[in-house]
């Protein structure tokens, strides 16, 4: 009989090949900080732009009342009071960006400052805006002996304010048009957290002006019975 060659036993591997499991690496602290900083900058930009757009509409309405100010004096006063809280909100948001930039916050440094002319003009816009509003309020509360001087100051500050504001609006027009709608559009409002809070901030600022306007409407009467100079 032919010799049989021994057959090597079949070795069945018990090793189970499994896909390699890759553990997710935690995001570096510097990256998280940079991402939060960038989101904070856009959040501030969106709120500033939305407030600016609101003010543009209100100031345009206020300007229309000047064309027939005697007949529309009540509307002029009421809209003027509506302007106060949004103006303060706009000053707060731009002041925050200003302080963060000059305190060296990296995200605000990366964004950079406004153009030199706009940066130089900014404080004058703030001061003149407050001057126009305050002299307007003063016209409603001072006695008859001071009304002539207050009216002159109101008109003079308005002329200076209008010139500064034209440059200011034109300089920020593209940025405002780009960022103002983002918290109000479904496609972009989720890109940065806090869209709801920012929308409420703008709406509330306008709503707070309503009682102010109603409060001072009672002061309009004396101006309706005397000629404007």
Secondary structure, DSSP 8 states (H G I E B T S, - for coil): ----------------------------HHHHHHHHHHHHHHHHHHHHHHHHHHHHHHHHHHHHHHTTTTTTHHHHHHHHHHHHHHHHHHHHHHHHHHHHHHTT-HHHHHH----HHHHHHHHHHHHHHHHHHHHHHHHHHS-HHHHHHHHHHHHHHHHHHHHHHHHHHHHHHHHHHHHTTTTTSHHHHTSSTTHHHHHHHHHHHHHHHHHHHHHHHTTSHHHHSS---
